[in-house]
């Protein structure tokens, strides 16, 4: 059974996933009248479940929309004790080391995972647990905010396998981890 951990995320040109106030409204400043999803549906068709941190989970809850995920969502949290009643059976709280968390998720039959949330992605990268990154660059410099990447204990090599331009402004790169 193939197991993989994939990232699909957007950043500013200077590498931030949220501005200094935690806002992400700048992601939608470029007009997209045809609502092009920039490969998101195709990406999510290739995953079994999502793994995200508490902050990302709470951000999504704050969007004031219906729960947007069709696949199970595992939320890494040591502080949350329950999910809203309407999300029971859709959202699962999980804790432990990343190895323990992955073992629990794999035991449930979910092997192709979408890893989301800045701190969670950073943690997975530090443990060399990311196999693929789809990184969409929005042409704006935020100057400060929440960075996607943090310091790494080891160098990780990736290969760019595809580059696509959306709306004549947004660049998306697909990277695969090269394990030596």
N, C-alpha and C positions, 0 to 999 in steps of 0.2 A: 504494500500500500504506500503510494507516494505521500510523503508529508512535506508541507511547505508553509512558510510564513512569508506573507507578502504585505507590502505597504503601498497604499494609494493615497497620496497627499499632495496638497498645494502649498507653495511657499511664496513669499515675496522674493524679489531679486536678491535681497540681502539675507535670505535664508530663514525668515521668521514665519511661523504658522499662525500667529496672532499678534496684534499690535500691543503696545505697552499697557493697554487697559484690558487685554484679553479679548478684544473684539476681532471678528473675522468678516465684517461687512465689506472690507476692501476686496474680498474675493469676488464680489459681484458688481464691481464698478464698471467693468467692460460690458457693454451691451451684448446680450445674447438672445436676440428676438426669437430664434428658433429653438431655444432651450436645448442646445447641443450638450449632451452629458459628458463629452470628452472621454468616452471609453469606460465610464463608470459601470454601466449595466453589463457590458461584456466582461469587465473585471469581476464583478460580483457573481456572475454566472459560473465563475471558476473557483469559488470558495465555498466552504461548508459552514463556516461560522466566523464571527468577529471576536476579537479580544481588544478591549479598550480599558483605559483608566477611568477612575472616578470623575476626574475633571471633564474629560471628553463626554462621558455619559451625562453628567449634569448639564453640560453645555447643550447637548442634543435635547434633553428634556425641556430646556428653557426656550427652544425654538417656537413653542406654541403651535406645533403641527402634530399630525398623527405620527405614531412611532414609525420611522422611515425604513426600518430593516425587516426583510423577509426571512433572514437567516437568524439562528440563535446568536445572542450577544452575551459574551462572558465579560463581566466587569471586574477588574482587579481592584479590590478595596479591602483595607483592614478596618475601616470605620463604618461602612454601611452594613446594616443588619437585615434589611428587606428591600424589596422593590415594590413600586406601586402595584396595586391589585390588577390593573389592566395590563401590566407587563409580565405577570406571572406566566411561566411557560415560554416566554420570549427572551427574558433577561435573567441571567444567573450570576450571582455573586460568587467570586472565587478568590482564594488567597493562597499564599505559599511562595516558595521560590519559583522562578520561571520554569525550571525543570519539573517541579511538582505540578505546577499549573498545566503545563503542556501534557504531562502524563494523564492528569484527570480529564482533560478535554479529549485527548486521543482515545482514552478508554470509552468515552461516550460515542466514538465513531466519527469525530470531526478531525480531519487531518490536513485540510487545506484552509489555512487561517489568514484572515485579514487583520493585520495588527494596526491599531489606530490610537492616536494620542501621542503628543510629544514625548512625555516622560516614559511612556510604555515603549515607544519605538526606540528611544535612547537606551533603555534597559535591555531590550532584545538585541540591539546592536553591540552593546558592551559584552554580551554573552555569545556573540556571533551566531545569532538565531534568526537572522533575516536572509531569505533566499532571493527576494526580488523587491525592487523599489520602483514604483511608477511615480515620478516626481514632476508635478506641473508647476511651472514658474509663471507667476503673475507679474507683469512688468510694472512693479511699483517698489520704491525703496521706502521701507517703514522707519529705518533708523534705529529702532529698538523694539523689543517685544519678546515673544517666546520663541527661542531658536529651535529648529528641527533637530540639529545635530549638537552634540556636546563632546567633551573630550573622550577619547577612546583609549583603552589600554593597549590595543594592538591595531596595526594597519589592516584594513579590510579592502580587498580588491573587488571591484565590480566591472562589468563589461556593459557598455551601452549597446542594446540590441535593436532599438527603434527610437526614432525621434519624429514627433508630429507637431504641426503648428495648427492651432485652433483660432478662429476668429481673426486671423492675420496678426495676432498679438501675443498669444499665449503659447509657450513652448512646453511640450511634454516629452520627457525622456524615460525610457524603460531600461532599467539596469538589472542585470542578473549577477548574483554573487559568484565569484570565481574562487573555489576552494582549492587550495594547493596541497 
